[in-house]
Amino acid sequence: MDYVHYSVMRNEVFAYLVPPEQGQAVMVDCTCGEGGHTHMMLSSYPNLSVIGLDRDSVIQQKAIKRMEPFGQRFTPRNIWFDDFFATCAEEQYDLILFDLGISSFHYEESERGFSFRKDEELDMRLDKNAPISAYDVVNGYQEQRLADVIYQFGEERYSRRIASAIVQHRKTAKINSSEELASIIYKSVPPNYRYGHIHPATRTFQAIRIEVNRELDRIEPALRGAVKALKSGGRLAVISFHSLEDRKVKWLFKELADQDEPQIRILTKKPLVPSEQEREENPASRSAKLRVVEKL
Ligand SMILES: C[S@@+](CC[C@H](N)C(=O)[O-])C[C@H]1O[C@@H](n2cnc3c(N)ncnc32)[C@H](O)[C@@H]1O
């Protein structure tokens, strides 16, 4: 089987997430994906087991196959990470990792319209049973709500123009595919914006994906639950990919570290970023930031 995702900041994750030498240790990989980080940890530490969460059952099958050599040391769970921690007992895990967002698999193989470079059905759901898809957002939301989503979750300065163009278009025909949507966005923005360093549809696609999967709403409750679920001395690492995510991580860690009775110690005063070599090898890692805390 081919694995298309390049795991971000492997060396840094490896340096910070070290299981205790004695006894059995357990790590929760909250965003297991194809299992790049999980595989690295399982192959490095024979006393470690990993619970691999992913709400996407298709990518999870790839991780299950990849982790076969590790037998019972890998336990997959098809669950949103905030739901997992909502029912989780306290003080039981040694290491927890979040590598937020979606995987290269989603852009390249999932056929769910995540990429504006492909012509696929507009879906973008990680969970096939989720109530709304990208099609519903694009064809069903009122113009103001659509503009707000694009602005808030994409930080797109032309959100109103883009929302207005989408609503104009759908008066005549539904927008069915990622290519159609990308083309409407492309035509709606000023010409100089079309030739910037990113495709003009990048931010809108990100926003719709975040809306469909409620990505930002899940971060804070999951991190609070994760801190509770860590054993004393256990470590939690979070890789984020844009400022909307990183801000949530940063402020929550600050809150939990600055309380009268602090729950955590921040190990990365400033977030770590990928090395120059990694950024060259994998340009998609450029925006990554890693923050790590230790439970007190
Ligand atoms: C960036 S990828 C992880 C890549 C992985 N660390 C690796 O090295 O292969 C993020 C994965 O988390 C999943 N995911 C995103 N948000 C989630 C959530 N709230 N709950 C569960 N899974 C989630 C996505 O389906 C995706 O497969």
Ligand as a Chemical Component Dictionary entry (heavy atoms), coordinates in Angstrom:
data_LIG
# 
_chem_comp.id                   LIG 
_chem_comp.type                 NON-POLYMER 
_chem_comp.pdbx_formal_charge   0 
_chem_comp.three_letter_code    LIG 
# 
loop_
_chem_comp_atom.comp_id 
_chem_comp_atom.atom_id 
_chem_comp_atom.alt_atom_id 
_chem_comp_atom.type_symbol 
_chem_comp_atom.charge 
_chem_comp_atom.model_Cartn_x 
_chem_comp_atom.model_Cartn_y 
_chem_comp_atom.model_Cartn_z 
_chem_comp_atom.pdbx_ordinal 
LIG C1  C1  C 0  -2.442  15.861 9.459  1  
LIG S1  S1  S 1  -3.260  14.323 9.412  2  
LIG C2  C2  C 0  -2.280  13.316 10.476 3  
LIG C3  C3  C 0  -1.071  12.710 9.845  4  
LIG C4  C4  C 0  -0.338  11.725 10.750 5  
LIG N1  N1  N 0  0.173   12.361 11.933 6  
LIG C5  C5  C 0  0.806   11.030 10.010 7  
LIG O1  O1  O 0  1.946   11.266 10.361 8  
LIG O2  O2  O -1 0.520   10.247 9.104  9  
LIG C6  C6  C 0  -4.677  14.567 10.414 10 
LIG C7  C7  C 0  -5.631  13.377 10.511 11 
LIG O3  O3  O 0  -6.514  13.606 11.594 12 
LIG C8  C8  C 0  -7.842  13.331 11.243 13 
LIG N2  N2  N 0  -8.645  14.279 12.020 14 
LIG C9  C9  C 0  -8.707  15.623 11.873 15 
LIG N3  N3  N 0  -9.463  16.175 12.829 16 
LIG C10 C10 C 0  -9.898  15.148 13.623 17 
LIG C11 C11 C 0  -10.694 15.090 14.803 18 
LIG N4  N4  N 0  -11.229 16.193 15.350 19 
LIG N5  N5  N 0  -10.923 13.880 15.368 20 
LIG C12 C12 C 0  -10.401 12.748 14.814 21 
LIG N6  N6  N 0  -9.642  12.746 13.695 22 
LIG C13 C13 C 0  -9.381  13.931 13.106 23 
LIG C14 C14 C 0  -7.914  13.511 9.744  24 
LIG O4  O4  O 0  -8.891  12.636 9.195  25 
LIG C15 C15 C 0  -6.496  13.160 9.291  26 
LIG O5  O5  O 0  -6.419  11.823 8.895  27 
# 
loop_
_chem_comp_bond.comp_id 
_chem_comp_bond.atom_id_1 
_chem_comp_bond.atom_id_2 
_chem_comp_bond.value_order 
_chem_comp_bond.pdbx_ordinal 
LIG C1  S1  SING 1  
LIG S1  C2  SING 2  
LIG S1  C6  SING 3  
LIG C2  C3  SING 4  
LIG C3  C4  SING 5  
LIG C4  N1  SING 6  
LIG C4  C5  SING 7  
LIG C5  O1  DOUB 8  
LIG C5  O2  SING 9  
LIG C6  C7  SING 10 
LIG C7  O3  SING 11 
LIG C7  C15 SING 12 
LIG O3  C8  SING 13 
LIG C8  N2  SING 14 
LIG C8  C14 SING 15 
LIG N2  C9  SING 16 
LIG N2  C13 SING 17 
LIG C9  N3  DOUB 18 
LIG N3  C10 SING 19 
LIG C10 C11 SING 20 
LIG C10 C13 DOUB 21 
LIG C11 N4  SING 22 
LIG C11 N5  DOUB 23 
LIG N5  C12 SING 24 
LIG C12 N6  DOUB 25 
LIG N6  C13 SING 26 
LIG C14 O4  SING 27 
LIG C14 C15 SING 28 
LIG C15 O5  SING 29 
# 
